[in-house]
Amino acid sequence: MSREQEVVEACPAELFIAGKWRAAEGGKTLAVEDPSTGTTLCEVADASPADGLAALDAAVEAQADWAATPPRERGEILRRTYELMTERADDLALLMTLEMGKPVAESKAEIAYASEFFRWFAEEAVRIDGGYQVAPNGKGRFLVMRQPVGPCLLITPWNFPAAMGARKIGPAVAAGCTMVIKPAAQTPLSMLKLADLMTEAGLPPGVLNVITTSDSGGVMEPLIRDGRSRKLSFTGSTPVGQKLIEQSAEQVLRTSMELGGNAPFLVFEDADLDQAVAGAMLAKMRNGGEACTAANRIYVHSSLMDEFATRLTERMSALTVGRGTEDGVDLGPLIDAKQRDKVKELVEDAVGRGARVLTGGTVAEGNGYFYPPTVLADVPKTARLQKEEIFGPVAPLTAFDTEDEAVAMANDTEFGLVSYLFTKDVNRALRVSERLESGMVGLNQGIVSNPAAPFGGVKHSGLGREGGPVGIDEYLEIKYIAVAQD
C-alpha cells in the first residue's frame, strides 16, 4: 500500500455526530475526487436532512455543559489540537493535496496557518472579559458579561479545507459554543481528520459535529430555520451567502459572512519593482489563484507597465505545473472541471475583447483539471474578469496614469475584501489605503492573512471579522445586568 493510500484510509469517512462516527441515513455515500487525475480517492458519508438534524440535536444537548466548562480547559483542548496538527503536519498536508490538488508545500503551509488559529484562540479563551460601572446618577450599578451565543452552524469552502474550518472552530470552542460544521463536498477529508484530532485532544462529544453531504442546501436550510441554532458562519460565494442571509433572517441568527473578492493590485510609479513583482506572485498565485484574496485585477502605472509585464511573465512561465504530490511542482490542478471551464471562458472573453496573451491561455491536455499560469496584457474595462472573480492562475494587467484613476478602477467593483498597494511614498500609502473600499489592505506585501489579525471585507464581500482579538466576539453575546443599590 502506498503512503497516499495509507493517509486516505486512515481518515474517517463517516459522519461525526455526538462524539461517534456513523453512516449516513440509508448508507448513502459521495465520491471524493483527486482533481489531478479525475479519479475517485474514496467515498464518504452523504448526509440527509435527518442526519443534519441529528447533528444539531447533539450540539443543542451539549451546549449547556460546554458553556459551563472552564475557559482554561477549553483553551487547553485548542492548544493540544495545535500541537497534534504540528506533529502530524506531513500526513495532513498530503491528505489535503490529494483531495484539493495544491502542491504539498502549500498544503503544509496551510496546516501551519490553520493550526495557528487553535493556538491563538487557546490564548483568547481565558481573556473573555466583562465590565462594572457606576450608573451615571450614582443610584445603581451596571454589570456587563459576555456569554456564548449558543449552537453554531459553520459552512466552509473547498479552497482552504483546513484553515477555513479552524478559523471558525477555534473561536467557537474558545467562546463555549457547540457546532455543526459542513465542509465542501469536494474536500471533506481534511475536516473529518480534524474532528478526529480534536477528539484525541479531549473535545467532549457533541461540541463539534461534522456532516458531509452532496445536498448542502437541502441539509443546511432546515438547520438554519430550526430555531435552536443561534449563529451561522459561512465562507463561500456571494450569491450563496446572500441566500443564507435571507434564510437566517427568519430566526434572526447572528451571521458571519466571508464572501467573494475581486482584489485590485496597484503598482505606482515609485514602487520597488522587485518587491511589486514578488508581491504579485504571492497575491496572485497563492493556492493557484483559487483564493478570495487573490489579486484579480493588476493595475500598473504606465511608466512601469512594460518592465513589470516582462518580469511577471518570466516568473509565471517558469512555474512547473503538475500533480501536487510530485517534487518540484509549483502549481497543481483547479478543483474540478466546472472551475477550469470558467477560467477558460473568462480568458477567452478577455482575449475576444482585445487582451493580449503573454503566457499561458490554453487549457492543458490530458487528465486532471489543469490550467496554465497565464498573463494577459491590455485587459479592457469591459472584460468579464474585471468584474467577476477568476479563481484561477490568471493575471490580468491594465495600465493607469494617475492616482485618482487607479483608485477609481480599484473601487469599481461590488466586492471589497482586500486591496494591494505598492509605493515608496508614505503619504500616498496612507492616502490611498484610506480611499480603497476594502476591509483589508496589503501595503507593499502580497499576503494579508494572519490568525492574529481581523480578516473580512465590506460591500458584497461579507459581514463580520474572523481572527485577531475581535474574532471571538462573533461567538459571544453581551448581557447587561442592572443592579439596584440603596
C-alpha positions as CSV (number, residue, x, y, z in Angstrom):
1,M,0.0,0.0,0.0
2,S,1.4,3.4,-1.0
3,R,1.7,6.3,1.5
4,E,-1.1,8.1,-0.3
5,Q,-3.4,5.1,0.2
6,E,-2.4,4.8,3.8
7,V,-3.2,8.5,4.5
8,V,-6.6,8.3,2.8
9,E,-7.5,5.0,4.6
10,A,-6.5,6.5,8.0
11,C,-9.0,9.3,7.5
12,P,-12.6,8.8,8.9
13,A,-15.2,8.6,6.2
14,E,-18.5,8.7,8.2
15,L,-20.5,11.5,9.8
16,F,-19.3,12.6,13.2
17,I,-22.3,13.2,15.5
18,A,-22.4,13.3,19.3
19,G,-18.8,12.1,19.5
20,K,-19.4,9.0,17.4
21,W,-18.7,8.1,13.8
22,R,-21.8,6.8,12.0
23,A,-23.0,6.1,8.5
24,A,-25.5,8.4,6.7
25,E,-29.1,7.6,6.6
26,G,-29.6,4.7,4.1
27,G,-25.9,4.2,3.9
28,K,-25.6,6.8,1.1
29,T,-22.1,7.9,0.1
30,L,-20.5,10.6,-2.1
31,A,-17.2,10.2,-4.0
32,V,-14.2,12.4,-3.3
33,E,-12.2,13.1,-6.4
34,D,-8.5,13.6,-7.0
35,P,-8.5,16.8,-9.2
36,S,-5.1,16.0,-10.6
37,T,-6.3,12.7,-12.2
38,G,-10.1,13.0,-12.2
39,T,-10.3,9.6,-10.4
40,T,-12.1,8.8,-7.1
41,L,-9.9,8.8,-4.0
42,C,-12.5,7.4,-1.7
43,E,-16.2,7.7,-0.6
44,V,-17.6,9.4,2.4
45,A,-21.0,9.5,4.1
46,D,-23.6,11.6,2.2
47,A,-25.8,13.1,4.9
48,S,-29.6,13.5,4.6
49,P,-31.6,16.3,6.2
50,A,-32.4,13.9,9.0
51,D,-28.7,13.4,9.6
52,G,-28.3,17.1,9.8
53,L,-31.0,17.4,12.4
54,A,-29.4,14.7,14.4
55,A,-26.1,16.7,14.4
56,L,-28.0,19.8,15.6
57,D,-29.7,17.7,18.3
58,A,-26.2,16.7,19.6
59,A,-25.0,20.3,19.5
60,V,-28.0,21.6,21.4
61,E,-27.7,18.8,24.0
62,A,-24.0,19.5,24.6
63,Q,-24.4,23.4,24.7
64,A,-25.1,23.9,28.4
65,D,-22.3,21.7,29.8
66,W,-19.8,23.1,27.2
67,A,-20.6,26.7,28.1
68,A,-20.0,25.9,31.7
69,T,-16.6,24.3,31.0
70,P,-13.8,26.4,32.5
71,P,-12.2,28.7,29.9
72,R,-8.8,27.2,30.7
73,E,-10.0,23.7,29.9
74,R,-11.4,24.9,26.6
75,G,-8.1,26.7,25.8
76,E,-6.1,23.6,26.7
77,I,-8.1,21.5,24.2
78,L,-7.3,24.0,21.5
79,R,-3.6,24.1,22.5
80,R,-3.4,20.3,22.3
81,T,-5.1,20.4,18.8
82,Y,-2.4,22.8,17.7
83,E,0.3,20.5,18.9
84,L,-1.3,17.5,17.2
85,M,-1.6,19.3,13.9
86,T,2.0,20.4,14.1
87,E,3.2,16.9,14.9
88,R,1.2,15.3,12.1
89,A,1.6,18.1,9.5
90,D,3.1,15.9,6.8
91,D,0.2,13.4,6.7
92,L,-2.4,16.2,7.0
93,A,-0.7,18.1,4.1
94,L,-0.6,15.0,1.9
95,L,-4.3,14.3,2.6
96,M,-5.2,17.9,1.7
97,T,-3.2,17.8,-1.6
98,L,-4.9,14.6,-2.6
99,E,-8.4,16.0,-2.2
100,M,-7.8,19.6,-3.2
101,G,-4.8,19.5,-5.6
102,K,-2.4,22.2,-4.4
103,P,1.3,21.3,-4.1
104,V,2.3,19.6,-0.8
105,A,4.4,22.5,0.2
106,E,1.4,24.8,0.0
107,S,-0.7,22.3,1.9
108,K,1.9,22.1,4.6
109,A,1.8,25.9,4.8
110,E,-2.0,25.8,5.2
111,I,-1.7,23.3,8.0
112,A,0.7,25.6,9.8
113,Y,-1.7,28.6,9.2
114,A,-4.7,26.6,10.3
115,S,-3.1,25.3,13.5
116,E,-2.2,28.9,14.5
117,F,-5.9,29.7,14.9
118,F,-6.1,27.0,17.6
119,R,-3.0,28.4,19.3
120,W,-4.3,32.0,19.1
121,F,-7.8,31.2,20.4
122,A,-6.4,28.9,23.1
123,E,-5.0,32.1,24.5
124,E,-8.1,34.1,23.9
125,A,-10.4,31.7,25.7
126,V,-9.2,32.9,29.1
127,R,-9.4,36.6,28.1
128,I,-13.2,36.8,27.8
129,D,-14.0,39.9,29.9
130,G,-16.9,42.0,31.1
131,G,-17.4,45.3,32.9
132,Y,-18.5,47.1,36.1
133,Q,-19.8,50.6,36.1
134,V,-21.4,53.0,38.4
135,A,-24.7,54.3,37.0
136,P,-24.5,58.0,35.9
137,N,-26.9,59.0,38.7
138,G,-25.0,57.0,41.3
139,K,-28.1,55.0,42.2
140,G,-27.2,51.7,40.7
141,R,-24.5,49.6,39.1
142,F,-24.1,48.1,35.7
143,L,-22.6,44.7,35.2
144,V,-21.7,43.5,31.7
145,M,-20.8,40.0,30.8
146,R,-20.2,38.1,27.6
147,Q,-21.6,34.6,27.1
148,P,-21.6,32.1,24.3
149,V,-24.0,32.8,21.6
150,G,-25.1,29.1,21.5
151,P,-25.1,26.3,18.9
152,C,-23.4,27.4,15.7
153,L,-23.7,26.3,12.1
154,L,-20.5,26.5,10.2
155,I,-20.1,26.1,6.4
156,T,-16.7,26.0,4.8
157,P,-15.4,26.1,1.2
158,W,-13.1,23.7,-0.7
159,N,-10.1,26.0,-1.4
160,F,-8.7,26.1,2.1
161,P,-10.2,22.9,3.6
162,A,-8.4,23.1,7.0
163,A,-7.8,26.8,7.5
164,M,-11.4,27.9,6.9
165,G,-12.7,25.4,9.4
166,A,-10.0,26.2,12.0
167,R,-10.8,29.9,11.7
168,K,-14.4,29.2,12.8
169,I,-13.9,26.3,15.2
170,G,-11.1,28.0,17.2
171,P,-13.2,31.0,18.4
172,A,-16.3,28.9,18.8
173,V,-14.6,26.4,21.1
174,A,-12.9,29.3,23.0
175,A,-16.2,31.1,23.5
176,G,-18.0,28.0,24.7
177,C,-20.2,27.3,21.6
178,T,-21.1,23.9,20.2
179,M,-21.1,23.4,16.4
180,V,-22.4,21.7,13.4
181,I,-19.9,22.1,10.5
182,K,-20.4,21.2,6.9
183,P,-17.3,21.1,4.7
184,A,-17.4,21.4,1.0
185,A,-18.4,18.2,-0.8
186,Q,-15.2,18.4,-2.9
187,T,-12.8,18.4,0.1
188,P,-14.4,16.8,3.2
189,L,-11.4,14.7,4.3
190,S,-9.4,17.5,5.9
191,M,-12.3,18.4,8.2
192,L,-13.1,14.8,9.1
193,K,-9.5,14.3,10.1
194,L,-9.5,17.5,12.1
195,A,-12.5,16.3,14.0
196,D,-10.6,13.1,14.7
197,L,-7.7,15.1,16.1
198,M,-9.8,17.3,18.2
199,T,-11.4,14.3,19.8
200,E,-8.0,13.0,20.6
201,A,-7.2,16.4,22.1
202,G,-10.1,15.9,24.5
203,L,-13.0,17.7,22.9
204,P,-16.2,16.4,24.5
205,P,-18.9,14.6,22.5
206,G,-21.4,16.9,20.8
207,V,-19.3,20.0,20.8
208,L,-18.1,19.5,17.2
209,N,-20.4,17.6,14.8
210,V,-19.3,17.1,11.2
211,I,-21.8,16.4,8.3
212,T,-20.6,15.8,4.8
213,T,-23.2,15.9,2.0
214,S,-23.8,16.4,-1.7
215,D,-27.0,18.3,-0.9
216,S,-25.8,21.4,1.0
217,G,-29.0,23.4,0.7
218,G,-31.3,20.5,1.5
219,V,-29.4,19.6,4.6
220,M,-28.4,23.1,6.0
221,E,-31.6,25.1,5.3
222,P,-33.7,23.1,7.9
223,L,-31.0,23.7,10.5
224,I,-30.9,27.4,9.7
225,R,-34.7,27.7,10.0
226,D,-34.8,25.3,13.0
227,G,-34.7,28.0,15.8
228,R,-32.3,26.2,18.1
229,S,-29.2,27.2,16.3
230,R,-28.2,30.8,17.1
231,K,-25.4,31.6,14.7
232,L,-24.4,30.9,11.1
233,S,-20.8,31.4,9.8
234,F,-20.2,30.9,6.1
235,T,-17.2,31.2,3.8
236,G,-18.0,31.0,0.1
237,S,-19.5,32.8,-2.9
238,T,-21.5,36.0,-2.5
239,P,-24.7,34.6,-4.2
240,V,-24.8,31.7,-1.8
241,G,-24.1,34.0,1.1
242,Q,-26.9,36.3,0.2
243,K,-29.3,33.3,0.1
244,L,-28.1,32.1,3.5
245,I,-28.6,35.6,5.0
246,E,-32.2,35.5,3.7
247,Q,-32.8,32.2,5.4
248,S,-31.1,33.4,8.6
249,A,-33.5,36.3,8.9
250,E,-36.4,34.1,9.8
251,Q,-34.8,33.2,13.2
252,V,-32.7,36.4,13.4
253,L,-29.5,34.4,13.5
254,R,-26.1,36.1,14.2
255,T,-24.2,35.8,10.9
256,S,-20.6,36.0,9.8
257,M,-20.1,36.0,6.1
258,E,-16.8,35.8,4.4
259,L,-17.8,36.1,0.7
260,G,-16.3,36.8,-2.7
261,G,-13.5,39.0,-3.6
262,N,-12.0,40.7,-6.7
263,A,-8.9,42.2,-5.3
264,P,-7.1,45.1,-7.0
265,F,-3.3,45.2,-7.0
266,L,-1.9,48.7,-7.5
267,V,1.7,49.4,-8.6
268,F,2.5,53.1,-8.5
269,E,5.4,54.7,-10.5
270,D,7.6,55.0,-7.4
271,A,7.2,51.3,-6.3
272,D,10.1,48.9,-5.8
273,L,9.6,46.8,-8.9
274,D,11.3,43.7,-7.5
275,Q,9.1,43.9,-4.4
276,A,6.0,44.5,-6.5
277,V,6.6,41.6,-8.8
278,A,7.3,39.3,-5.9
279,G,4.2,40.6,-4.2
280,A,2.1,40.0,-7.3
281,M,3.3,36.4,-7.5
282,L,2.2,35.8,-3.8
283,A,-1.1,37.7,-4.1
284,K,-2.0,36.1,-7.5
285,M,-0.6,32.5,-7.2
286,R,-1.2,31.6,-3.6
287,N,-3.4,28.5,-3.8
288,G,-3.1,28.6,-7.6
289,G,-5.2,31.7,-7.6
290,E,-8.1,29.8,-6.0
291,A,-8.4,32.3,-3.1
292,C,-10.8,35.1,-2.3
293,T,-7.8,37.2,-1.5
294,A,-6.2,36.6,-5.0
295,A,-5.0,39.7,-6.9
296,N,-7.5,39.5,-9.8
297,R,-7.1,43.0,-11.3
298,I,-3.5,44.2,-11.6
299,Y,-3.2,47.9,-12.3
300,V,0.3,49.2,-13.1
301,H,1.4,52.8,-13.8
302,S,2.0,53.2,-17.5
303,S,5.7,54.1,-16.9
304,L,6.4,50.7,-15.3
305,M,4.0,48.5,-17.3
306,D,6.4,47.1,-19.9
307,E,9.0,46.1,-17.4
308,F,6.5,44.8,-14.9
309,A,4.8,42.7,-17.5
310,T,8.1,41.3,-18.7
311,R,9.2,40.3,-15.2
312,L,5.8,38.9,-14.2
313,T,5.6,36.8,-17.4
314,E,9.1,35.4,-16.8
315,R,8.1,34.3,-13.3
316,M,4.7,32.9,-14.3
317,S,6.0,31.0,-17.3
318,A,8.8,29.4,-15.2
319,L,6.3,27.7,-12.9
320,T,6.1,23.9,-13.1
321,V,2.5,22.5,-13.4
322,G,1.7,19.0,-12.3
323,R,0.3,16.8,-9.6
324,G,0.7,18.3,-6.2
325,T,2.3,15.2,-4.7
326,E,5.3,15.4,-7.2
327,D,8.6,17.0,-6.3
328,G,9.3,20.4,-7.9
329,V,5.6,21.2,-8.8
330,D,4.6,24.8,-8.3
331,L,1.0,24.7,-9.5
332,G,-1.5,21.9,-9.2
333,P,-4.9,21.5,-10.9
334,L,-8.0,23.5,-10.4
335,I,-10.6,21.9,-8.1
336,D,-12.9,20.5,-10.8
337,A,-14.0,20.7,-14.5
338,K,-16.5,23.4,-13.8
339,Q,-13.9,25.7,-12.3
340,R,-11.4,25.0,-15.1
341,D,-14.1,25.8,-17.7
342,K,-15.0,29.0,-16.0
343,V,-11.4,30.2,-16.1
344,K,-11.1,29.2,-19.7
345,E,-14.3,31.2,-20.5
346,L,-13.1,34.3,-18.7
347,V,-9.8,34.3,-20.5
348,E,-11.4,33.8,-23.9
349,D,-13.8,36.6,-23.2
350,A,-10.9,39.0,-22.3
351,V,-8.9,38.0,-25.4
352,G,-12.0,38.4,-27.6
353,R,-12.3,42.0,-26.3
354,G,-8.7,42.8,-27.1
355,A,-6.4,41.5,-24.3
356,R,-3.1,40.0,-25.4
357,V,-1.8,36.7,-24.0
358,L,1.8,37.0,-22.8
359,T,2.0,33.4,-21.5
360,G,-0.5,30.5,-21.0
361,G,-4.1,31.0,-22.0
362,T,-4.7,27.4,-23.3
363,V,-6.2,24.5,-21.4
364,A,-3.7,21.7,-20.9
365,E,-4.3,18.4,-22.5
366,G,-4.5,15.1,-20.5
367,N,-6.2,14.0,-17.3
368,G,-6.9,16.4,-14.4
369,Y,-8.2,19.9,-14.3
370,F,-5.1,21.8,-15.1
371,Y,-4.9,25.4,-16.4
372,P,-1.5,27.0,-17.1
373,P,-0.2,30.2,-15.4
374,T,-1.5,33.0,-17.6
375,V,-0.6,36.7,-18.0
376,L,-2.9,38.9,-20.0
377,A,-1.9,42.5,-21.1
378,D,-4.1,45.4,-22.2
379,V,-7.2,43.9,-20.5
380,P,-10.1,46.3,-21.3
381,K,-12.6,47.5,-18.7
382,T,-15.3,45.6,-20.5
383,A,-13.8,42.2,-19.9
384,R,-15.8,40.0,-17.6
385,L,-12.8,39.2,-15.5
386,Q,-12.7,42.9,-14.4
387,K,-16.0,42.2,-12.6
388,E,-16.0,38.5,-11.9
389,E,-13.8,36.6,-9.5
390,I,-11.4,34.5,-11.6
391,F,-10.4,31.8,-9.0
392,G,-7.5,30.6,-11.2
393,P,-3.9,31.3,-12.2
394,V,-4.7,34.2,-14.5
395,A,-3.0,37.7,-14.0
396,P,-4.8,40.4,-16.0
397,L,-2.7,43.6,-16.5
398,T,-4.2,47.1,-17.1
399,A,-2.3,50.4,-17.2
400,F,-3.2,53.7,-15.4
401,D,-1.7,57.2,-15.4
402,T,-3.0,58.9,-12.3
403,E,-3.7,58.1,-8.6
404,D,-7.3,59.0,-9.0
405,E,-7.7,56.8,-12.0
406,A,-6.1,53.9,-10.1
407,V,-8.3,54.3,-7.1
408,A,-11.4,54.6,-9.2
409,M,-10.6,51.4,-11.1
410,A,-9.8,49.6,-7.8
411,N,-13.1,50.6,-6.3
412,D,-15.2,49.8,-9.4
413,T,-16.5,46.5,-8.1
414,E,-19.3,45.2,-5.8
415,F,-16.6,43.4,-3.8
416,G,-14.4,44.8,-1.0
417,L,-12.4,42.1,0.6
418,V,-8.7,43.1,0.1
419,S,-6.6,45.5,-1.9
420,Y,-2.9,45.6,-2.5
421,L,-0.8,48.7,-2.8
422,F,2.8,49.2,-3.8
423,T,4.5,52.6,-3.3
424,K,7.6,54.1,-1.5
425,D,5.7,57.3,-0.7
426,V,4.3,57.0,2.9
427,N,1.8,59.8,2.3
428,R,0.4,58.1,-0.8
429,A,0.4,54.8,1.1
430,L,-1.8,56.2,3.8
431,R,-3.9,58.3,1.5
432,V,-4.7,55.5,-1.0
433,S,-5.2,53.0,1.8
434,E,-7.9,55.2,3.3
435,R,-9.6,55.6,-0.1
436,L,-9.7,52.0,-1.0
437,E,-13.0,50.3,-0.4
438,S,-11.9,47.1,1.2
439,G,-11.7,45.5,4.6
440,M,-8.0,44.8,4.3
441,V,-5.0,46.4,2.5
442,G,-1.7,44.7,1.8
443,L,0.8,47.6,1.8
444,N,4.0,46.6,-0.1
445,Q,3.2,42.9,0.6
446,G,1.2,40.2,-1.2
447,I,-0.2,38.3,1.8
448,V,-2.5,39.8,4.4
449,S,-3.9,36.7,6.2
450,N,-2.8,36.2,9.7
451,P,-4.6,34.5,12.6
452,A,-3.7,37.4,14.9
453,A,-5.4,40.0,12.6
454,P,-9.1,40.6,11.8
455,F,-10.0,39.1,8.4
456,G,-13.0,40.3,6.5
457,G,-14.5,42.6,3.9
458,V,-17.0,45.3,3.1
459,K,-19.7,45.7,0.5
460,H,-20.6,42.3,-1.1
461,S,-17.5,40.7,0.4
462,G,-19.3,40.0,3.7
463,L,-20.1,40.7,7.3
464,G,-18.0,40.4,10.4
465,R,-14.4,39.6,11.1
466,E,-12.5,36.3,11.7
467,G,-9.3,36.1,13.6
468,G,-7.5,38.6,15.7
469,P,-8.7,39.9,19.1
470,V,-12.2,40.6,17.6
471,G,-12.6,37.1,16.2
472,I,-14.1,35.6,19.4
473,D,-16.6,38.5,19.6
474,E,-18.6,36.9,16.7
475,Y,-19.4,34.0,19.1
476,L,-20.3,35.9,22.2
477,E,-23.4,37.8,23.2
478,I,-23.3,40.8,25.6
479,K,-25.6,40.6,28.7
480,Y,-26.2,43.7,30.8
481,I,-27.3,43.4,34.4
482,A,-28.8,46.4,36.1
483,V,-28.0,46.2,39.9
484,A,-30.2,48.2,42.3
485,Q,-28.4,49.9,45.2
486,D,-30.0,51.8,48.1
